[in-house]
Amino acid sequence: MIYLDYNATTPCDPEVLQAMLPYFTEKFGNAGSKTHAFGWKADEAVEQARRQVADLINAVPQELVFTSGATESCNLAIKGVYETYARKGRNHIITCRTEHNAVLDTCKNLEGKGAEVTYLEVDKDGLIDTGTLAGAITERTALIVIMYANNETGVLQPVQDIGAIAKKHKVLFFTDATQAVGKISVDVLEDQVDLLALSAHKIYGPKGVGALYCRRRNPRVQLTEQNNGGGQERGLRSGTLNVPGIVGFGKACSILKEKRVQEEKKLRFLRDTLEQSFLKESFIFVNGGHAKRLPNVSNVAFEGVRAPSLVSALNHQFAFSLGSACTAAVQRPSHVLKAMGLPESRINASVRISIGRFTEEKDIKMTETAFIKAAKYLRDEAQHEYLISD
């Protein structure tokens, strides 16, 4: 199998696994146990990992809250800000139509509790208009929620511009950077981000652990905790810490700190090579291809082909997806491509191909050959069926 679904999850790097293993066995202590060496060692490991994660995004370690993953981080950020600021009469949130469902569903939940949510439209490449964003801000606006990079298309939003607008209007800015961290440079200070979500399993770490960056000064972000219990993570996220997972998260970040630039260059070359081969065919298109994108992902439409048929034809040899793995159980057209204004025929013909650290040039060559061959066969078959029925 050739794995082409790195945006869904990444394989755990062997170095990450080795770093984690002792914390399942001889170093099994609870980081909350303050009276003996088992707990001290676990706590030390957690704090080392906190420094490693913070270093990757240029944050202060104390600004990180460990969670179970990006979905929980999104919930803590959005609900935490809303519940804090709604009491002060600021119940307005601005987001956009192409956000991950972890954001959209959370906003919908808050609408049922009195939140006013503005959903910005996007252009044909999936980008918001920063002028429209600025115009949507009112005296009741507490939070702007715009993702860093789209999980389906890889399109990068103008994060630094958004951060500047938020600062000018004294509004908090939260970005879901789950797909961006580790693939491109993400700097919370340069980007003027107040809250940021990230996840270990998107960067060659384990599943079940993530983090929320929460700015401590200029401004100091206040959150209402969503998990009540033992008061872990400075009272912002109660619950026993996943020490092995956090250690793996930290190790994954330290590896990326050293390798990210060269990996980005390699992935961009492989992705561009694949797209150039696809675009030689008149019936193949790259959705969002004119915008700045992540270096590792292509959302490709094979006109005249039903995407599920392409998956069925190739999934014995290639692992790829129709879109977000988080919504794969619900078979409906991509809300991202729909928001971009693509016709239904194009949406239904689109698949997501995402590559990563262990993708090789030979994998790309096999991919371009097999996909074009399968797509041409399916197009011919569909045209034959149409002529018969006609």
N, C-alpha and C positions, 0 to 999 in steps of 0.2 A: 504493500500500500504506500502511495505517495501522499503525505499529509499536507493539505492545503487549507487548513482551518485554524490557523494560529490566532485569529481574532476571537474564536470561541474559547480556546484554551491552549496553553503551551505545554509541551512535555517538561517535566521537572528536570532541571539540569543535574547531571550526576554529582557535581560539586555541592549543589544545594542539598541533595539527598544525604550525602555524607556528613554535612554539617548538622543535619537534623537528627540523624540516627541516635546519637548518645542521649538525646533528651526524651527518647522513648524508653530508655533502659536505665543505665546507671545514674543519669542526671535527670531523674523523673520528677523532681520537686515542684511544688506549687509556688509560683512567683510571689504569691501573697503570704507565704509562711515566713514570718520575720524572726523566728526564734531559733533557727538551726541552719546548718550549712546547706542542706538540700534546697531550702527555699532561697537562701542567699545566692547560690549558684544560678538558680533559675532566674532570679531577678536581675542578676548581672548580665545574663545572656539576653534577656528582654531589652535591657537598656542599651547594650551594644547594638542590637538590631535596630532599636529606635534611632540611634545615631546614624547607622548605615542607610536607613530609609530616608531620613531627613536630609542627609548629604546629597542624595540623588536629585532632590528637588530644591536644594538650597534653602531648607527650612531649619529652624531651631528644633532640636529633638523634643523639647517639652511642648511643641505645637502639634505633635502627632498623637492621635487617639487610635489605638488598635481596635479593629472590628472583625467581624466574620467575613467581610468582603465588601466590594464596592456598593452593592445594593443596600446593605445596612448603613454604609457611610453616607449614601445619598439620603436615606431616610433620616438619619441623625442630623445631617446638615440642614435639610429643608424644614423638617418638622421642628427641629431644635431652634432654628432662627424664628420660624413663624410663631411658635408658642411664646417665645421671649418678647418679640416685638409687637405682636398683635395686642398684647396688654397695654401697649403704649399708643394704640391707634394706628399702627402701621401693619396692615393686613394684606398688602398688595405684593404679588410675586410676578416677575416677568420671566418667561421661558420661551422655547420655540417648538415648532411642530415636529422637529426631527430628533428630539431627545430620546434617549433610551427609556424603556418603559419603567425602569426604576425611578426615573424622575417624573414622567407623565402620570403614572398611577399614583405616586405620592402627592402630586399637585391636585389630582382629581379627588383624592381622599380629603385633602385639606379644604377644597371647595365646599365639601359637605359640612365643614366645621366653621364656615364663615370666611374663608380666604377668597380674595379676588385675584384671579389669575389671568394674565394677558399672554396669549400664545402667538408669538411672532411668526409670520410667514417666512419662507425662504425662496431664493431664486432657483433657476433651473439647475444650478450646481450645488444647491443645498446650503447656500450662505445667507445669513441674516443681513439686513441693512442696518448699519450702526446709527444712521440718522433716525430711522423708525424706532429703534431701541431707545435712543435718547428722548424722543418725543413721547414715548409711552410712560416715562417716569413721572410720578406724581408725589405729592407730599406724604402719601400713605405707603409708598413703595419701600419695602424692607429688604428685598432680595432680588438679584438678577441671577438666573440659573441658565447658563449656556455651556454645553459640552465642549471640550477642547477639540476632540477629533471624533467624527462619527464612526460608530462601530460597523456600519454596513458599507459605507462608501470610502471611509478614510478622510473625508473632507475636513480641513482644518478651519475652524472659525477664527476671526480676527481677535484673538484673546487679549492681546495687549491693548488694542483700541477699546475693547469692552471694559477692561480693567480701569482704563483712564476715565471713561465715562462714569463708571460706578464711583470712583474717587471724587470726581468733580461734583457729583450730586449727593455725596455722602450716603450711598447705598451699598450694601454688602454684595459681593460677587462670589458665587459658588460655581466651580466648573467640575464636571465629571471628566477626569483625565485618565480614566481607566485604560483606554486604548493608546493614549499618547505617551504616558510615562514609559521610559525605556526604549522608545522607538525614535523619538526626537528630543531635543533639549527642552526641558520643562523647568522653569525657574520661577518660583512663587513670588519673588521680589520683583524681578523684571516684568512679570506678567501682571503685577498688582492684583493678585488673587487673594481673597480672604478665606475661602474654604475650598478644599480640593479633595476629591475621592480617587483612590487608587487601589489596586488589587494584586496580590502575589501571583495568582495563577495565569495572569496575562504576561508575566515577565520571567517565566521559567522557574517560578516558585510553586509551593503547594496550594491546593484549593482550600477554602475555608478560612482564609485570613486576608485582611485588607487594612486600610487605614484611612483616617480623615485628618487632613491638615486643617488646623483651626488657628488663625492668626492671633497672636498675643498682644500686639501693640500696633497703633496707627492704622486701623483701630483695633482695640481688643474685642474680639468677637465673643458674644455671650450666647450660650446654648442652653436649652432646657433638655436635660437627659431623657432618653427614651427607654433605657433599661434601668430599672430600680433594683437595688439589692445590696451588694457588698461595697459599693463605692469605688471600685477599681477605675483606673484611668482618670484620676483626679475627679471622680464623681460623674464623669460624662458618659461612661459606658460600663456599667456593672457586669460582672461575670468573670469566672475563672479564666485567666489568660491562656491562650493556646500556645504554650511555650515552644514546642517543636515547630509549629507553623510559623511563628514570629521569627524564630531563628532562621528558618529557611527563607522567609521574606527578606530579612536583612542580608543574607548571603547573596540572594538573587540581585539585590540592589547594588551590592559591592562589586559583583561581577560586571554589571552593566555600567557602573561608573568607569571601569577600565575599558570595556569593549564597545560601548554604545556607538561611538563615532564611526568606527570601522564596520560595525554591523549595519548601521544605517546606510553607509555607502554601498555595501554588498547587496543589501535588500533592494535598494532603489535600482541598482543595475539589473538585478534579476527580474524585478517587477516590470521595468521598462522594456526589457528584452521580450518578455511574454506579451505585453500589450502591443508592441510594435508588430509582432507576428500576427496577433489577432486582428489588428486594424488594417492589415493588408486585404482582409476579406470584407467585401462591401456590406455584408449583413451583420457585422459584429461592431458593437459600440461600447464605450466605457462611460458609465454613468458618473457624472461629477468630474470627468476627466480634465476639464479646463480650470479647475480650482487647485489650490495648494492642497496636497494630500499627504497622508502617512506614506512612508516609503515601501510598505509591505503589502498593501491591499488593493485589489481591483474588483470593482463591481461591474460585471460584464453582461451585456445583453446580446443574446444570439437571436436576432430577429427571425421570426417564423418557426421558432422552436419553443415548446413548452418546457420551462425550466425543470419541473419534476421529471420529465422524460429524459432530460439530459443527465440528471442525477442518477436515475435508474440505469441508464446506459453505461455509466462510468464508475459507479460507486463500489464496484468490485476491485478497482485499482486505485481510485483517487478519493480522498476524503475532503469534501468541500461542502458548502451550504447554500441555502436559498437566501439566508440573511442572518439575523440575530439568533444565536442558539437559545437565548433566554425566552424567545417566543415561538420556538420551532414546534411546540406542541399544539399551537393554535394556527391552523392553516388558513391564513388570510393574506391578502396582498400587503407588501411592505409599506408601512405608513411613512417611511423615510422617502422612498421613491415616489409615492403618491403626493407627498407634500412638495416635492421638487417639480410637480406638474407633468411627470412622464405619462404618456398614454398607457392604458391598461395592457395593451399588447406588448409594450416594451417592459413593463413591470413583470408581467408573467413569463417573460423570456430571460430574466436576469438571475445571475448567480453571483455569490461572493467567493473570491479566491484570495486567501491570505497566507503569506509565506513567513518563514522565520529562521531562527538561528541554524537549524539543521537542514534547511533546504539547500540542495546543490544544483549546479548548472544543468546536470543531466536530468534532474527532476523537471526543470523548466522546459527542456527540449521535449521530453516525453509528454508533458502536459499540453503544450501547444499543438503537437501532432495529433494526440488522441482527441482533444476537445474539438478541433476543427473537423476532423474526420467524422466524429459522432454527430456534430451539429449538421454537417452537410447531409449525412444519411437521414437524420430526422426531418430535415427540411424537405428532402426529396420524398420521403415517405408521407409527410403531411400533404404535400402537393398532389401526390398520387391519389391519396384518399379523397381529396377535394374534387379531383377530376372525376373519380368514380361516382361520388355522391351527386355531382353536378349532372 
